[in-house]
Amino acid sequence: MTRSTPASSPVSHVRRELLIAGFALAAGPSFAQPLSQRPIRIVVPNAAGGAADITARTVGQKLSDAMGQPVVIDNRPSAGGVVAGELVSRAEPDGHTLLLVSSGTAVSAALFKSLPFDTLKDFTPVSRLASFDLAIAANEGGRFKSLADVLTYARANPGKLNIGTPNVGTTQNLAAELFKATAGIDAQVVPFNGTPPVITAVRGGEIDIMVDILGPLMPQINAKALRPLAILGDKRAQQLPDVPSVRESGGNLAGFNVSSWNGLSAPAKTPREVVARLNRELQAVLNQPDVRKKLLDLNLVAQGSTPEQLGEQLDGEIRRWSDVITRAKIARQ
């Protein structure tokens, strides 16, 4: 005789509903708190003290307060950010290991023949953190009082204008190459081993003008040793409201826009809810008045984004700097 399956009783129905509710309660905290309480490590591909490190430490401290768990800064400087990038690309995709990415990350992807990771495929963008301006500056007592003076001289004296920058392949160096090409002038871009030698060369009359990150130049500008001629970004710098942007020159330069920036990415395959939680916390941190003021005092502008916006920015800059490197005939490393 075949035993028939008993119909569901009210008691069994209640038990089933309680079981489902139990699973929901157990799953709930994992969605609300997708990260464990283990420390979050931000791997910075630069030495301590620079713009990337300062941003990571300022934001990391507030992120730790907001999330109630430690945030550790791990400096791993190396050429092209290879060491930091490889470390994070191989980390567990759980949101506990993040990479400080920047305009330098895009430059490295364009400049290096091969890297031990794919800059676009091996990482998941989380959020932009800050932007910082690049500037064209000249010796305060020199011949150039404005960007118009520079352009007039360069067009009247092909090949004679010298533009100093830090090392070949830096954002500043490629920005100078892009400025020269966009302006349609015949000028020499002269790389030096870092910012201090460039400043010395400009002040000593060895070169005519320089292109560099605005922050390190501010002490020289405030001391009336360097004269800022133009900001390379899309608008005037908050610190120097009287200094025009390059694009205000009009003509071929009307669309010119180059600035440095940094942000955070996680290993590829990091769960969406983890990325969303980190992004949400970072936006709240970056909107705090004391964070914005502290960064601005260091010539950094707090500037968050969606993960998609950061991904699009990185992709766009890799393509742009690849084109600049090709046109300038810079040897890929």
TARACOR-V58403 format. One record per pair of residues at least 6 apart in sequence whose C-alpha atoms are under 6 Angstrom apart, sorted by the first residue. I is the first residue (numbers start at 0). J is the second residue. Records with the same first field share a line. If there is no record, write none. Layout:
BEGIN
I=J + J
END
This chain:
BEGIN
33=273
36=68
38=69 + 70
39=70 + 95 + 96
40=70 + 71 + 72 + 95 + 96
41=72 + 73 + 97 + 98
42=73 + 74 + 98
43=73 + 74 + 75 + 99
44=75 + 76 + 80 + 83
45=76
46=74 + 76
59=70
63=69 + 70
75=83
79=107
88=121 + 266
92=266 + 268 + 269
93=269
97=264 + 265
98=263 + 264
99=262 + 263
100=261 + 262 + 263
101=260 + 261
102=259 + 260
105=313 + 316 + 317
109=317 + 321
110=331
111=331 + 332
112=331 + 332
121=267
122=265 + 266 + 267
123=264 + 265 + 266 + 267
124=264 + 306 + 310
125=263 + 264 + 274 + 278 + 306
126=262 + 263 + 278 + 303 + 304 + 305 + 306 + 309
127=261 + 262 + 303 + 304 + 309
128=261 + 262 + 301 + 302 + 303
129=260 + 261 + 300 + 301 + 302
130=259 + 260 + 299 + 300
131=259 + 260 + 299
132=212 + 213 + 258
133=211 + 212 + 213 + 231 + 258
134=210 + 211 + 213 + 229 + 230 + 231
135=209 + 210 + 228 + 229
136=208 + 209 + 226 + 227 + 228
137=208 + 225 + 226
138=201 + 202 + 225 + 226
139=224 + 225 + 226
145=228
146=228
153=160
157=185
158=185 + 186
160=186
161=187 + 206 + 207
162=188 + 189 + 208 + 209
163=188 + 189 + 190 + 197 + 209
164=172 + 190 + 209 + 210
165=190 + 191 + 192 + 193 + 194
166=190 + 191 + 192
167=190
171=211
182=251
200=206
214=298
219=225
229=242 + 243 + 244 + 245
230=244 + 245
231=244 + 245 + 256 + 257
232=256 + 257 + 258
233=256
234=244
235=243 + 244
246=252 + 253 + 254 + 255
282=303
285=301
291=301
END
